[in-house]
Structure formats: structure tokens, C-alpha cells
Amino acid sequence: MEITQEIRIKRGHIAMMKHPETSLYSGVMMMGTSEVVDTGCPTAYTDGINKKYGRDFMATKCKTDSEVNGIILHENLHIALRHILHNKDLFLENAMLANIAADMVVNDIIMNLKDKKIATLPPGCCHDPRFHNMNMREVYRILKEENKGGKGGKGNGSGGGEQQFDEHDFNGQGKELTEEEAKKIDARIDKAIREGAILAGRLGVDLPRAITEMLEPTVDWKDVLRDFVTSTCRGNDEYTWRKFNRRVIANDMYLPTVEDETIGGIIQANDMSGSIGQDMVNMFASELVSISESVAPESIRVLWWDTQVRGEQLFTGDYTQMRALLKPSGGGGTRASCVSEYINKKQLKADCVIVFTDGYLESDVKWDVSIPTLWVVTDNKDWVPPFGKKVFMNV
């Protein structure tokens, strides 16, 4: 009986679903389709849920069962870690670096399996031990910096020779997912990983850091932002006796009404270095416009900064066109202390400050501002602000 590539992949699925170290990914392996194709796929491919394997690649490069399993696990790890769903901005900014960063993360997990018989990488697959236990955005940030310096940032091939990179498509082979479709896929992956984590826990298996990060309770940064702005801006409400509260007059109670005329301003300070892309700035501005329309602040002052404040824009009244009028400036290093210095030097007044940053800042941020401050962090979850609150922006 001929052992086809289809049979090898089926055997690989079964073997890894039974193995303690890889059973975690069983639910993800069963999601979408797994196909062996003759054309159009020189290595292997995923669109974030479906998997394709090039027949010639599997036959010539994956000589052993463990190498077949390594490629299967590689593609399913991209799905489990939601590399395609959650990192659209990186693929749009630099598709090559995003591909490499994603591959470095999943290959690190495979290389650190204790049982090398269950899954290994075929010769030539990219791997760099310095990226151990990092997530895709962390690796991308390093590769981006190295790329500026002309280093390339491709790391070391795990098997020597020309490095192999598979293909990723966040649009699903040219068909962009709707927000509702993306949410449904995201929920399915989350459910599959959580169920797998329960099984892995019973088997006493240590989970990779990239997986444990995903299992942490998530908070919608938009809800946190909205609550922060409304609570700080509405703290100045005043009462007036010029108008009685109509809701209680019928009960012979004469109480004052609330005036919102004293709502102050908002300072939005945008980090313009590192992995901050225009898509993120636009998304953040859109949410702030929505909040501003409901809170109606006197003004929104937007600061653009890197090692110093490079630009300032003041918006008042109608905020619907704010996103189109934004003029980002910067692109140097990173020093968040410059925002505090600028606010104090210019004696800027506001009800709240919102700092938008990737979280890769100087080690001793000086924040001598007493205004309530919310730090919206896009990347470095471990960073702790010197003052105020922090929320992680999960995009």
C-alpha cells in the first residue's frame, strides 16, 4: 500500500493528538481544512484557519514522521496563536518581517519540545534561540530595528542551508474577513485552546509562554478607555437651581439639575516610534472621536512624540473630522518623559491624559503630571507605568 502525503498527515494528527506535549493543539488541528496540493503552495500555508501542504515539499523535505509532524504543528501553531487574525497591521507594514517573526515564534515552541520524536523541524527551517519565549510582536520589533541597520534579522537556520518560510495570508487568500467572521473564528480558536490547556494541565505539561499569554483574562481596552474618560471628565459636573429636575417635581421634590458646561479637555499623547503604525493611530483616534461625541469635552489636544514632542494639534467643538486632520510626526527613539516635561513647560490643563505607546520606553520614565493618566499599551505587557492606570490594547 502506497503511503501518500495525505496518509502521513492523518497519522501525524492522530499521533500528536495522543501525545501529552502536543495534545494541547488537538482542537485547533480539527478546525478548518487540511489539504495536500500539487500546485500553488511551494512549502506550506495557512490563512488563519485552513491549512495547505505542498505535495513536493512534504515528499522531498519531510523525510521522517517527526518532520511531517513538525510542519503540521508549525501551521497549527500559527492558528492557535492567532498570528493572522491579530497582527494585520504588521503584515501590512512589512509582510516579509511579519512572516519571519511569526515563524520564529512557532519554531521556537517546536524546537523546545522535550520529546523530539513527536515533532521536529525539517532542515533549513528558520530558528533563532535568542527569540525564545517571545511573542510575534516582540520578535517583529527586534527584526524591524535590525532591518534598519541592514542586518536582515533572519536569525540562524535550524538545519543549515537556505531557510524555509511558509506562507501566511491574513485576508484568507484575498478574501478579507468581516469583523463578525473574524470574531467567530477568534472565539472558536480560544475555545479550542482553553479546552486543550485543561487537558495539558491534567497531563502535567508546561505550556509555552505564548499560549499562557492568550489564556490570561482579556479586558476590552475600548471599554476601559471609555470608562476612564467618562469618569474623569464628568467629575466636574455642577448643579444649578435655574432649572428644577423634572423627574422628581411630580413628587413635590424640587432638586437642581446637572450642568455639563464645566467638562474640560483631553490630552492624547501618541508614541510615534517602534511598532506604532498608522492603522493603530487611526483606530485609536476613531474610538476617541466616538467617546468625545458622548462626553463633549471642551478640547482634545493631540501630542506626537518620540524623544521629544514633535507636534501638537488642538481640536475643539466638532470632532467628527479629527481622524482625517491628524498629522503624525516623529519616528526617532523613545522617551516618554518628554511628554510630562512638555505638559509642565506649556502649563497645559486637562481633565485627563491618555498616552498611546508600545510600552518599550526608557527604564526611568519621569512623570511629574498630577492629571489622571491612562496608558494604552499596544505591545509590551510587562511594562509598568510610573503613574496612572494601564490597559493592554489587544488588536
DOKOLFI-164283 format. One record per residue (C-alpha): residue in three letters; x, y, z. Coordinates in steps of 0.001 Angstrom, whole numbers, plus 524288, in hexadecimal, padded with zeros to 5 digits. Each point is the difference from the previous one (the first is absolute). Layout:
residues N
ALAXYZ
...
//
This chain:
residues 395
MET800008000080000
GLU8055480D397FBF0
ILE801F68097F80B40
THR7FB0280CD47FA6D
GLN8027D80D69805C3
GLU7F1A78006B803F3
ILE801E17F39F80804
ARG80C638056D80638
ILE7F8C480C3980438
LYS7F49C7F828805A0
ARG809877F79880793
GLY806BD80C3B804DE
HIS7F330805B5804E6
ILE7FCB57F39280763
ALA80DA17FEA5805E6
MET8006680E09804D3
MET7F21D7FFC980550
LYS8040B7F47480885
HIS80CFA805AF8047F
PRO80061807A580CE5
GLU8084C80B267FA92
THR7F7E3802507F3C5
SER7F2477FBD18042E
LEU7FE1680E4F803CF
TYR7FE158031A7F18C
SER7F64F7F5157FCE1
GLY7F44A809027FEB0
VAL80768809297F6F7
MET8047F7F4A77F766
MET7F1DA7FC3F7FDE9
MET7FC3480DC97FBF4
GLY7FF28803D77F1B3
THR8053C7F7577F539
SER80D0B7F9187FE38
GLU803817FDCF7F1B2
VAL80B9D7FB047F85D
VAL800F3807B37F34B
ASP808027FDE47F3BE
THR8014580E397FBB8
GLY7FFA280DA4805B7
CYS806687FC6580CF6
PRO80ED17FE6B7FF8D
THR801017FD1880E96
ALA7F42B800C18090B
TYR7F56280A1380219
THR7F581804C780957
ASP7F5E880AC57FEE6
GLY7FD8F7FFF480E9F
ILE7F7237F41080080
ASN802537F7487F40E
LYS80CC77F8F77FD06
LYS8064B7FC267F31C
TYR80C367F7D27FE03
GLY807C97FF897F35B
ARG800FB7F1E47FB9E
ASP80DC6801527FA78
PHE804A98072C80C2C
MET7FA9B7F58780911
ALA805F87F5127F7C2
THR80D90805F77FE5C
LYS8021E807CE80C83
CYS7F8787F85680A4A
LYS806F37F2F27FFDC
THR7FBF17FB2580D70
ASP7F3097FF478071F
SER804E2809AB80A24
GLU8031D809D17F52F
VAL7F2617FE537FA59
ASN7FA8A8025D80D92
GLY808D180BE580163
ILE7FA0F806627F3EF
ILE7F22C7FC8E80459
LEU8029F805B180D6E
HIS8065D80BFE7F9E7
GLU7F3C4803857F851
ASN7F6CD7FD1C80B36
LEU8081A8083180953
HIS7FE1C80BB07F702
ILE7F1727FDC78018B
ALA8006B7FD5880E9E
LEU807CF80C7380269
ARG7F6ED807797F6D2
HIS80B76805D57F8B2
ILE7F7A7803107F419
LEU7F409805218072A
HIS806E4808CB809D4
ASN80B818057E7F85C
LYS7FA3C805AF7F3A5
ASP8070580CE68025C
LEU80D4C7F9418000E
PHE7FD4D7F8977F358
LEU7FBA080CB37F99E
GLU80BF580755804BF
ASN80A307F5DA7FC08
ALA7FAF17F2C27FB99
MET80D8B7F9D57FF32
LEU803E8803A080DE4
ALA7F2997FC388052A
ASN801337F2987F997
ILE80D717FDF1805C4
ALA7FBC78048580D8B
ALA7F45C7F6C77FFEC
ASP8088D7F4977FBA4
MET80A52802C380A4A
VAL7F5BC7FF2C80AC1
VAL7F9C77F3287FBCD
ASN80D007F9A17FCC8
ASP805318039C80D6C
ILE7F4AC7F88980622
ILE802B87F4217F768
MET80EA180068802A9
ASN7FD808000680E9B
LEU7F7537F3F380056
LYS805D47F65980993
ASP7FCAA7F43D7F7AB
LYS806F08023A7F305
LYS7F9E17F3BC7FA56
ILE7F265805D67FF82
ALA8038080BFD7F7D6
THR80C568060C7FA6E
LEU802E880A5D7F5CE
PRO804687FBCA7F265
PRO80DA2804AB7FBFB
GLY8009C80E627FC4F
CYS7F4C7804FC8086C
CYS802CE80CE980691
HIS802F48003E80E75
ASP8075080934808FF
PRO8016B7FC7780E7A
ARG800A980E538040C
PHE7F16D800FD7FCFD
HIS7FCA87F565809D8
ASN7F3038024B806E7
MET7FD3480C977F88A
ASN7F34C803497F93A
MET7FED38042B7F1D5
ARG7FFA580E99802B6
GLU80C1C7FF6380871
VAL8077C7F8B97F55E
TYR7FADA8091E7F577
ARG804A180BF98078E
ILE80DDA7FA74800EC
LEU8004F7FBF67F1AC
LYS7FB0C80D627FC01
GLU80B09806B98075E
GLU80A047F6B57FA3D
ASN7FA87801F57F274
LYS8025C80EA280150
GLY80E267FCFA802A8
GLY801107F70D7F444
LYS8019B7F39E807FE
GLY7F4737F9297F9D5
GLY7FBF17F9F180CC2
LYS7FD737F2507FAE8
GLY8067A7F8ED80B14
ASN8068D7F2D17FEBF
GLY7FAE67F4CF7F7D7
SER7FCF77F47280899
GLY805287F66E7F61C
GLY80973807F37F7E2
GLY7FEE1803E27F1E0
GLU7F54F8087A7FA3B
GLN7F56580331809E4
GLN7F2107FBDC7FDA6
PHE7F4958091780293
ASP7F1EE7FC177FE6E
GLU7F523808E37FB45
HIS7F5E680792807B2
ASP7F442807AE7FB4F
PHE7F83680838809A5
ASN7F5CE802AF7F57F
GLY7FCD87F1B67FDA3
GLN805B17FEB07F250
GLY7FBA880D877FBEF
LYS7F29A7FF778065B
GLU8000F8092980B9C
LEU7F87C7FB4180BCB
THR7F4FE8083480550
GLU800FF8043280E32
GLU7F55C7F63E80388
GLU806E07F4C47F8F8
ALA80CE88034A8069D
LYS7F9728003280D61
LYS7F9D97F2A57FDB5
ILE80CFB7FA057FBE3
ASP806C88067C80B6F
ALA7F6027FA5480970
ARG801637F2517FA20
ILE80EC38005E80162
ASP7FF1E8052780DE2
LYS7F68E7F51C803C5
ALA808A07F5967F9BC
ILE80C4E804D4806E6
ARG7F9668013F80D3C
GLU7FAC07F2247FF19
GLY80D6E7FB3C7FBE0
ALA806538075180B55
ILE7F72B7F8E68099E
LEU804717F2F47FA5E
ALA80E3C804488001A
GLY7FEB18040F80E36
ARG7FAD07F2A0803B2
LEU80B877F9C67F900
GLY80991808C280745
VAL80541806BA7F3CC
ASP805FB80D9F800CB
LEU7F9AD809627F671
PRO80847808F77F74D
ARG7FFE080E478040C
ALA7F947803E77F338
ILE7F49E7F722803AD
THR7FF148042B80E45
GLU7FF3980E3A7FB8E
MET7F4197FCA47F7DB
LEU7F95F7F95180B73
GLU800E280C08808AB
PRO7F2ED806C780291
THR7FDE880A2F7F56F
VAL7FA8980D9380215
ASP7FAA3808027F4C5
TRP808FD80BD07FF98
LYS7F52F807F07F9A1
ASP7F72D7FDDD80BC7
VAL80B03803D180947
LEU802F680C217F7F1
ARG7F1C0803FC7FF87
ASP7FE277FE0D80EA9
PHE80C7B80783802F3
VAL7FC4D80BC17F7B0
THR7F1F4800BA80495
SER8038A7FE7D80E64
THR80ACA80A437FFAD
CYS7F922809B47F72C
ARG7F30E7FF3A8070E
GLY806598026E80D1F
ASN7FDC980EAD7FE57
ASP7F13C7FFB77FE84
GLU7F95A80B6F806C7
TYR7F223801CC804A3
THR7F73680B877FCEA
TRP7F36B804BE80667
ARG7FC2B807697F3AE
LYS7F9067F3BF7FB8F
PHE7F96B7F5F8808A4
ASN8019C7F1797FDC3
ARG7F3617FC8C7F8E1
ARG800B27F19A80382
VAL7FD1C8029F80E56
ILE7F72280BFF7FF60
ALA7F3FD7F7187FF47
ASN803917FB3380DAC
ASP8007880DF480527
MET80ED27FF7780050
TYR8078480BAB7FAD2
LEU80DF87FC3E7FCDE
PRO80A47806687F743
THR803E37FAE57F2A9
VAL80DCE7FC837FBA2
GLU80762808F47F6D7
ASP80A997FA217F774
GLU805DF80D147FC33
THR80C387FDF18083E
ILE8050F7F3E27F8E2
GLY80E3C802C07FD1C
GLY809AF7FB1C7F60F
ILE806F97F3757FC63
ILE80E677FEA97FCB2
GLN803127F4A87F6EA
ALA80EB47FD4A7FF44
ASN803D37F6CF7F4E4
ASP80CD67F87C80000
MET80538800D57F21A
SER80B2E7F638800F9
GLY8018F7F1457FFB8
SER7F4AE7F7D17FB1B
ILE7F5CA80AD580053
GLY7F9A47FFFC7F29F
GLN7F660809187F96F
ASP7F5247F5DC80104
MET801417FFE180EDB
VAL8001680EE0800B7
ASN7F3CA800A07F77E
MET7F8FD7F5C08081B
PHE8033A806DD80CA6
ALA7FBD180D327FA5E
SER7F30F7FA3D7FB67
GLU7FCE97FAE080D93
LEU803BD80CF580626
VAL7F711807227F667
SER7F4C97F72680405
ILE802968026280E66
SER8018680E9C7FDFE
GLU7F2CA800EA7F977
SER7F9877FA1780C00
VAL808258073F80A32
ALA8015080CDB7F872
PRO80CEB804FB8058F
GLU8040480E0A7FDFB
SER80BE17FBB67F842
ILE808937F4B47FBBC
ARG80E668031E7FF57
VAL807DC7F5E77F83E
LEU80EA57FF138027F
TRP809467F86D7F719
TRP80CA67FBCC80680
ASP80C047F7597FF51
THR80BB680546807A4
GLN7F91A80D2680096
VAL7F2B8805667FC6F
ARG80098801CC7F142
GLY7F2868056C7FD89
GLU7F3C3805348068D
GLN7F21C801047FABC
LEU7F4708060180708
PHE7F2077FC267FC9D
THR7F3C5806578058D
GLY7F1717FEBF7FDBE
ASP7FDB07F6A17F4A6
TYR808C67F3FC800CA
THR7FA2C7F84B7F4BC
GLN80ADB804367F69E
MET80B007FE70809D2
ARG805057F3257FA98
ALA8018B805A27F24B
LEU8071880C018052E
LEU80A277F8DA8082D
LYS80E09802F47FC34
PRO808F77F5DF8065C
SER80E2C8041280178
GLY80BD37F97F80611
GLY806EF7F33C7FD7B
GLY80C3C8011780848
GLY802F87F93B80CD5
THR7F7017FF1F80BBE
ARG7FF958084C80C59
ALA7F2BC8012380688
SER80536809A980A13
CYS7FFBF80A767F569
VAL7F1138001080084
SER7FFDD8034E80E6E
GLU80A4C80A807FDDE
TYR7F833805DF7F4CA
ILE7F32B8005080799
ASN80693806D980B66
LYS807D18096E7F796
LYS7F3F28041E7F83F
GLN7F78E7FF9E80C5A
LEU7F5C57F8087F8C7
LYS7F3417FD8A80716
ALA7F7337F4387FDFC
ASP7F6D67F6DB8071E
CYS807BF7F40F7FBAA
VAL80BF57FBAC7F861
ILE7FFE27F3F77F73C
VAL80D667FAFC7FBD2
PHE800287F6FE7F43B
THR80CAD7F7FB7FFB4
ASP805D27F2C17FCB2
GLY805887FF5380DDE
TYR80E557FF677FC0F
LEU8048480C1F80751
GLU80B8F804D3807CA
SER802327F8CE80CD8
ASP7FDBD80BEE80890
VAL7F440807377FA79
LYS7FE3180CEA8072C
TRP7F1948036F800CB
ASP7FE0B80C73807D7
VAL7F1EA801FD7FBC1
SER7F50B7FF84809FA
ILE7F5417FEF87F5B3
PRO7F9547F2867FFBC
THR807867F8057F5E9
LEU7FCA37F3B37F853
TRP80ACD7F8C97F8CC
VAL7FAD47F83F7F453
VAL80AC67F6097FD10
THR800447F8F37F2F3
ASP80B227F661801EA
ASN8082E7FEDE80C6F
LYS7F6AC7FA2380A07
ASP80A927FF9A80A71
TRP8024C80EAF80042
VAL7FB1F806D280C50
PRO7FC7E80E897FF42
PRO805CD80975809E7
PHE7F2AE8063E80254
GLY7F1DB7FD817FC66
LYS7F9597F4167FA49
LYS803ED7F6B37F516
VAL7F7DE7F8417F64E
PHE805357F6BB7F5A1
MET7FACE802E77F27A
ASN7FD197F2B07FA1A
VAL7FEC3802687F14B
//
